[in-house]
Amino acid sequence: MKKIVFFLVITMLAWGGSEAGAVSPTEEVKGVVDEVIRLLKDPALQSPGKKLERRRLIKNVVDRRFDYEEMAKRTLGVTWGRLNRAQRHEFVELFGELLEATYADKIERYHDEKVLFIGEHLEGDYAEVRTVLLRRNDKIPMNYRLLNKNPWMVYDVVVEGISLVSNYRSQFSRVISESSYPELVKRLRTKVNELQRLEKNNRSA
């Protein structure tokens, strides 16, 4: 799953501004790729002092189109149904922080990778956009799963056959079954705090 860290950020951290139904899921994903690359290559955002601003601009777009609630719900499985409204809100916020803390720094590793769009599968309000990330001497298949919520929202990414949501669900389920849901929340908060502290130390080094 480590490859997801970089590739997810590169290809899915922004979104086009079209109205729902105006374009296909594939066109939406292509808009994502174009916008991310534009931000990464923007000369005005290249200096070290602009790093936080660049991340903030990307995050603002991500938060509008990345369905953290749907992802969080799917990672918890049956446990989600046992949570009250406040607990669900808390977990969605925490899960979003986990994704940001885990992936944000990896965006700096972009080196002109290319994305080839190879197909799209539609089934009602669900869609899967199939792509291949082209790197030097390497091809990485990546499928994006979207749900039409006016507009299309990303709820999972599958890299080389490994689902981001399924991977987290396996980890979370193990913690809950071996301990408890409160223990899962505690561990995730600790992980997020550690990642944020590490990032802060790296910026000040």
Backbone torsions as a table, in degrees:
resi	resn	phi	psi	omega
1	MET	NA	-9.1	-177.8
2	LYS	-60.4	-33.2	-178.3
3	LYS	-64.3	-26.7	179.6
4	ILE	-61.2	-34.7	-176.0
5	VAL	-49.7	-50.3	-177.5
6	PHE	-82.4	-48.4	-172.2
7	PHE	-67.7	-35.2	176.1
8	LEU	-61.0	-45.5	-179.2
9	VAL	-63.3	-46.4	-175.9
10	ILE	-61.1	-42.4	-171.1
11	THR	-99.5	-14.4	-173.2
12	MET	-129.2	14.0	-175.5
13	LEU	-90.9	17.9	175.7
14	ALA	-156.3	175.4	-175.0
15	TRP	-151.5	148.8	175.5
16	GLY	-71.8	162.7	-175.9
17	GLY	-102.5	27.0	-176.4
18	SER	-78.3	160.5	176.6
19	GLU	-76.8	151.3	179.9
20	ALA	-59.4	135.7	177.5
21	GLY	85.9	-13.3	-177.8
22	ALA	-74.7	-30.5	-179.6
23	VAL	-135.6	163.4	179.9
24	SER	-78.2	163.0	175.5
25	PRO	-55.7	-38.3	179.1
26	THR	-62.6	-43.0	178.5
27	GLU	-64.7	-34.5	177.4
28	GLU	-65.0	-46.0	-179.6
29	VAL	-63.8	-39.5	177.8
30	LYS	-61.8	-37.4	176.2
31	GLY	-62.6	-34.4	176.8
32	VAL	-61.6	-52.5	-178.1
33	VAL	-57.4	-47.1	-178.3
34	ASP	-61.3	-41.3	-177.9
35	GLU	-70.0	-40.8	178.7
36	VAL	-61.7	-46.6	-179.3
37	ILE	-64.3	-37.8	178.2
38	ARG	-59.7	-45.0	179.9
39	LEU	-66.3	-38.6	-179.1
40	LEU	-67.8	-32.1	-176.5
41	LYS	-96.7	-5.3	-177.8
42	ASP	-59.4	115.6	-178.9
43	PRO	-56.5	-31.1	-178.0
44	ALA	-72.4	-10.7	-177.8
45	LEU	-116.3	15.1	-174.0
46	GLN	-86.9	-25.5	-175.8
47	SER	-69.6	151.8	178.7
48	PRO	-53.3	-34.5	-179.0
49	GLY	-69.9	-13.3	-179.1
50	LYS	-99.8	2.1	-175.1
51	LYS	-58.5	-48.3	-178.9
52	LEU	-66.6	-36.8	179.0
53	GLU	-65.1	-42.1	179.5
54	ARG	-61.3	-44.5	179.1
55	ARG	-64.1	-38.7	179.7
56	ARG	-64.3	-42.1	179.2
57	LEU	-62.3	-42.4	179.0
58	ILE	-66.8	-44.0	-178.6
59	LYS	-62.0	-38.6	179.2
60	ASN	-58.2	-38.5	179.3
61	VAL	-74.8	-41.2	-179.8
62	VAL	-57.9	-47.5	-174.9
63	ASP	-62.9	-20.7	179.0
64	ARG	-82.8	-22.9	-171.7
65	ARG	-128.8	-5.8	179.4
66	PHE	-96.9	117.7	-171.4
67	ASP	-83.0	80.8	-179.5
68	TYR	-60.7	-38.2	-178.4
69	GLU	-65.0	-44.6	179.1
70	GLU	-63.1	-42.1	178.6
71	MET	-64.1	-46.9	-179.5
72	ALA	-60.5	-43.7	179.2
73	LYS	-58.7	-44.1	-178.3
74	ARG	-72.9	-30.0	178.7
75	THR	-72.1	-27.3	-179.7
76	LEU	-88.4	-21.2	179.7
77	GLY	60.7	-131.8	-175.2
78	VAL	-64.8	-24.0	179.9
79	THR	-62.4	-31.4	179.8
80	TRP	-57.0	-40.6	-178.0
81	GLY	-67.5	-16.3	-179.7
82	ARG	-92.9	-6.6	-177.8
83	LEU	-89.8	147.2	173.9
84	ASN	-84.1	177.7	-175.1
85	ARG	-59.7	-42.9	-178.8
86	ALA	-65.0	-40.6	179.6
87	GLN	-66.2	-40.0	178.4
88	ARG	-62.9	-45.4	179.1
89	HIS	-59.8	-44.4	179.4
90	GLU	-59.6	-43.9	-176.8
91	PHE	-70.0	-39.4	178.4
92	VAL	-60.4	-44.9	178.6
93	GLU	-61.6	-43.7	-178.9
94	LEU	-66.7	-40.9	179.6
95	PHE	-64.8	-40.2	176.7
96	GLY	-62.2	-40.6	178.2
97	GLU	-65.1	-37.2	178.1
98	LEU	-62.6	-46.2	178.8
99	LEU	-61.3	-46.2	-179.5
100	GLU	-62.3	-46.9	-178.0
101	ALA	-65.7	-32.2	-178.1
102	THR	-77.5	-40.1	-170.2
103	TYR	-102.3	-22.8	-169.6
104	ALA	-55.1	-47.2	-175.3
105	ASP	-67.9	-24.3	-175.9
106	LYS	-70.9	-17.7	-179.9
107	ILE	-62.9	-25.0	-178.9
108	GLU	-69.0	-9.3	-177.6
109	ARG	-89.8	7.3	-179.9
110	TYR	-61.5	131.3	179.9
111	HIS	-138.9	54.8	175.0
112	ASP	64.1	33.5	172.3
113	GLU	-63.9	153.0	179.7
114	LYS	-115.1	150.3	178.9
115	VAL	-118.8	125.1	178.4
116	LEU	-103.7	123.5	179.2
117	PHE	-90.9	121.7	-171.6
118	ILE	-116.2	-7.5	178.7
119	GLY	169.3	168.2	-179.3
120	GLU	-145.8	136.2	177.2
121	HIS	-121.4	125.3	-179.7
122	LEU	-114.1	137.3	175.6
123	GLU	-147.5	95.3	-176.1
124	GLY	64.0	-125.2	-179.8
125	ASP	-89.7	9.5	179.6
126	TYR	-111.9	147.0	179.1
127	ALA	-145.3	151.4	173.4
128	GLU	-131.7	121.7	179.4
129	VAL	-102.3	122.9	-175.6
130	ARG	-101.7	128.2	-179.6
131	THR	-136.4	167.5	172.3
132	VAL	-130.9	126.5	176.4
133	LEU	-87.9	121.5	-177.8
134	LEU	-97.9	116.4	174.9
135	ARG	-117.7	172.5	177.7
136	ARG	-62.7	119.2	178.5
137	ASN	60.5	28.8	-179.1
138	ASP	-157.8	146.0	175.9
139	LYS	-132.2	122.5	-176.2
140	ILE	-114.2	110.3	177.3
141	PRO	-72.0	132.5	-179.9
142	MET	-139.1	127.2	177.6
143	ASN	-114.3	136.1	-179.2
144	TYR	-109.8	125.7	-179.7
145	ARG	-101.0	127.8	-175.6
146	LEU	-126.8	151.3	177.3
147	LEU	-124.7	131.6	-178.2
148	ASN	-79.7	103.0	176.8
149	LYS	-117.1	22.2	-175.3
150	ASN	53.3	74.1	13.7
151	PRO	-97.1	-167.4	174.1
152	TRP	-64.7	134.5	-179.3
153	MET	-125.0	140.2	178.3
154	VAL	-80.7	129.3	177.9
155	TYR	-124.9	-3.9	176.6
156	ASP	-164.8	154.1	175.6
157	VAL	-133.9	130.8	-179.2
158	VAL	-113.5	115.9	-178.8
159	VAL	-113.0	120.0	-178.4
160	GLU	50.6	42.7	176.7
161	GLY	82.3	0.6	-178.1
162	ILE	-108.1	119.7	-179.2
163	SER	-82.1	131.0	177.4
164	LEU	-60.2	-46.9	-178.9
165	VAL	-64.1	-46.1	-179.5
166	SER	-62.5	-37.8	179.6
167	ASN	-63.3	-47.1	178.0
168	TYR	-65.8	-39.4	-179.2
169	ARG	-60.7	-39.5	178.3
170	SER	-63.1	-44.4	179.7
171	GLN	-65.1	-46.9	-177.1
172	PHE	-66.2	-40.6	-179.6
173	SER	-62.2	-38.9	-180.0
174	ARG	-64.2	-43.2	179.9
175	VAL	-65.0	-44.4	-178.6
176	ILE	-64.1	-43.2	-178.4
177	SER	-69.9	-33.9	-179.3
178	GLU	-83.8	-22.7	-178.5
179	SER	-135.5	-94.1	-178.9
180	SER	-168.7	167.4	176.0
181	TYR	-63.6	-44.5	177.2
182	PRO	-56.8	-34.0	178.4
183	GLU	-67.9	-37.7	176.2
184	LEU	-60.0	-48.0	179.7
185	VAL	-59.4	-42.8	179.5
186	LYS	-60.9	-45.3	-179.3
187	ARG	-66.5	-39.0	179.1
188	LEU	-65.8	-40.5	177.7
189	ARG	-62.5	-41.4	178.3
190	THR	-62.5	-42.8	-179.8
191	LYS	-63.5	-45.7	179.9
192	VAL	-61.8	-44.5	179.6
193	ASN	-61.6	-39.9	179.2
194	GLU	-64.9	-44.5	-179.7
195	LEU	-65.7	-40.5	179.1
196	GLN	-66.8	-38.9	178.2
197	ARG	-66.1	-41.0	178.3
198	LEU	-62.5	-43.0	179.1
199	GLU	-63.9	-40.8	178.9
200	LYS	-64.0	-40.8	178.4
201	ASN	-65.5	-37.8	178.9
202	ASN	-65.6	-36.6	179.6
203	ARG	-69.0	-33.8	-176.8
204	SER	-87.0	-10.8	-177.8
205	ALA	-72.9	NA	NA
